[in-house]
Amino acid sequence: GGGMQKLKPYSKSPPCLKDVSFWLPKEGDSFTENNLCEVVRDVAGSLVEEVKLIDEFTNPKKGLTSNCYRIVYRSMERSLTDEEINALQEKVREDMVSKLGVELR
């Protein structure tokens, strides 16, 4: 389901959007939207405002389905730096592979 999960109240700081595209695992159910939200929250905690599916398609040749999720980072207290966001996103990507078994695109 593409249900949006609102994680916290409104902030005056600008949001920072990061998209991540990946192939879903062929077997098993290690990947769910809920698991993804947990991985993102474990890394970024309260700096994550939203995680939502923005694109999905299946490649018949590979027999794989690709998802693209948009992660919205935002701090209640201050503007986040690019360095902070990039470090968080890098860790999220690593954890998605190790914990959810996805293949990043």
C-alpha positions as CSV (number, residue, x, y, z in Angstrom):
1,G,0.0,0.0,0.0
2,G,1.1,3.6,-0.6
3,G,-0.2,4.9,2.7
4,M,1.7,7.9,3.9
5,Q,3.0,7.8,7.4
6,K,3.2,11.2,9.0
7,L,5.8,11.0,11.7
8,K,5.7,14.4,13.5
9,P,4.4,17.9,13.7
10,Y,5.2,20.8,11.3
11,S,8.6,22.4,11.2
12,K,9.7,25.8,9.9
13,S,13.0,24.4,8.6
14,P,13.1,23.5,4.9
15,P,12.6,19.8,4.0
16,C,15.3,17.8,2.3
17,L,14.1,15.2,-0.2
18,K,16.2,12.1,-1.1
19,D,15.0,9.4,-3.5
20,V,16.2,5.9,-3.4
21,S,15.6,3.3,-6.1
22,F,16.1,-0.4,-5.7
23,W,15.1,-3.8,-6.9
24,L,12.9,-5.8,-4.4
25,P,14.3,-9.2,-3.3
26,K,13.1,-12.0,-5.5
27,E,12.3,-14.2,-2.6
28,G,11.0,-13.8,0.9
29,D,9.2,-10.9,2.5
30,S,12.2,-9.1,4.1
31,F,11.0,-5.9,2.3
32,T,7.9,-4.2,3.4
33,E,7.2,-0.5,3.5
34,N,6.9,-0.8,7.3
35,N,10.4,-2.4,7.5
36,L,11.8,0.4,5.3
37,C,10.3,3.0,7.6
38,E,11.9,1.2,10.6
39,V,15.3,1.2,8.9
40,V,15.1,4.9,8.0
41,R,13.9,5.8,11.5
42,D,16.7,3.7,13.1
43,V,19.2,5.7,11.2
44,A,17.7,9.2,11.2
45,G,15.4,9.1,14.1
46,S,13.3,12.3,14.5
47,L,15.0,13.9,11.4
48,V,12.7,11.8,9.2
49,E,9.4,13.4,8.3
50,E,8.0,11.1,5.7
51,V,8.8,8.0,3.7
52,K,6.6,7.4,0.6
53,L,6.6,5.3,-2.5
54,I,6.7,7.5,-5.6
55,D,7.4,4.9,-8.4
56,E,7.1,1.2,-9.0
57,F,7.6,-0.9,-12.1
58,T,8.3,-4.5,-13.0
59,N,11.0,-5.6,-15.4
60,P,9.7,-8.7,-17.1
61,K,13.1,-9.7,-18.5
62,K,14.6,-9.7,-15.0
63,G,11.4,-10.8,-13.3
64,L,12.2,-8.0,-10.7
65,T,10.1,-5.2,-9.3
66,S,11.7,-1.8,-8.8
67,N,10.5,0.7,-6.2
68,C,11.5,4.3,-5.7
69,Y,10.9,5.8,-2.4
70,R,11.2,9.5,-1.4
71,I,12.5,10.1,2.1
72,V,11.9,13.6,3.5
73,Y,14.4,14.7,6.1
74,R,13.6,17.7,8.3
75,S,14.7,19.0,11.7
76,M,12.3,20.7,14.1
77,E,15.1,22.8,15.4
78,R,17.3,23.9,12.5
79,S,18.2,23.5,8.9
80,L,20.1,20.4,8.2
81,T,23.4,20.5,6.2
82,D,23.9,18.6,2.9
83,E,26.7,16.7,4.7
84,E,24.4,15.5,7.4
85,I,21.7,14.5,5.0
86,N,24.1,12.7,2.7
87,A,25.6,10.8,5.6
88,L,22.2,9.8,6.8
89,Q,21.1,8.7,3.3
90,E,24.3,6.7,2.8
91,K,23.7,4.8,6.0
92,V,20.0,4.3,5.1
93,R,21.1,2.8,1.7
94,E,23.7,0.5,3.4
95,D,21.1,-0.7,5.9
96,M,18.5,-1.3,3.2
97,V,20.9,-3.7,1.6
98,S,22.0,-5.5,4.7
99,K,18.7,-5.6,6.6
100,L,16.1,-5.7,3.8
101,G,18.0,-7.6,1.1
102,V,17.2,-5.1,-1.7
103,E,19.5,-4.3,-4.6
104,L,20.1,-0.6,-5.0
105,R,19.8,0.9,-8.5
